[in-house]
Amino acid sequence: MARGKWADGIEPRNFTWVIQEKLAMCERPGGYGDNHRRVRRQEEIIWIREQGFHSVISVIAAPHNLHNYEELGVRCRHRPLGPQSDLQQYLSVVYPELESLLAAGERVLIHNEELGDTVAGLIGGFLLWTEKVASTPAAISITEQITTHQLGPHGRSIIDAANSVERAV
């Protein structure tokens, strides 16, 4: 077992709480592209585990390295969201799943390659869909405050699509 200052791992880049102690987002553990490092990925997954996250939802298109979560005792759900995805269909599956995980008391982390419009839009749309915010403009504003970045057209389109996703009664 690891000892010393690295025993608890390291926080993933751009880690941000959305709903304190329940729902968070970050960039892909280990980084992406040329910046991806296997050792950093392992240290960040250890941190995720040590922080008590029950599930990680990866929206990355490819399932590369997702087995590393299982190996380190963290459940990972692969829910790829690509440019060709039917957004309404995707959200109608992912939002109820996320709501169910949170209702069961699970601590959930969502990530993509980078913390950009896809993850931010999903989060903003989820806040709107669950009625934690009252309108699309409020969801956009709150998401921009959480991420400290302005949402682009893709993120805004995801939030807007959340308006059309039906909730189970």
C-alpha positions, 0 to 999 in steps of 0.5 A: 500500500502506498504511503507518504504524501502520494498515498491519497493520490492527486486531484484531477485537473479542473476538478469542480463541485457542481453539487457539493459532496455529491456531483463533480466534473473534471477533465480526463484523469491523466490528461488527454492527447500528448499530455496524457500520463499513465502515472498521473492517471493512476494517481488521480483515480486513487484520489477519486477513490479516496474522496469517496466517489462511487461512480465515474461517468465518462462521456469520452467517445472511446473506452480507452483506459476505463479498465483502470477505474475498475482495477483501482476499485472505482465503478466507471460507466461509459456513456459516450457523447459524440457529435453524431449522437441523438442528443434527445435520446442520449439525455433521456437515458443519462439524466435519469441514470444520474438522478438515480445515482444521486438519489441513492446517495452516490457521489458521482464524477463526470468527465470528458477529455477536457472540461469543455462545452460537452461536460459543462452543457451536460451539467447545466442541462441536468440542473435545468432538467432536475429543476434545480434552476428555473430557466435555460438562461439561468442554467447557462449563467450558473454553469458559466459561473461553476466552470469560470468559462463562457459556454459555446454553442455546443454547450448551450445546445445541450442545455437547450435540449434538456428542456425537451427531455421528459421526466418520469412521474 
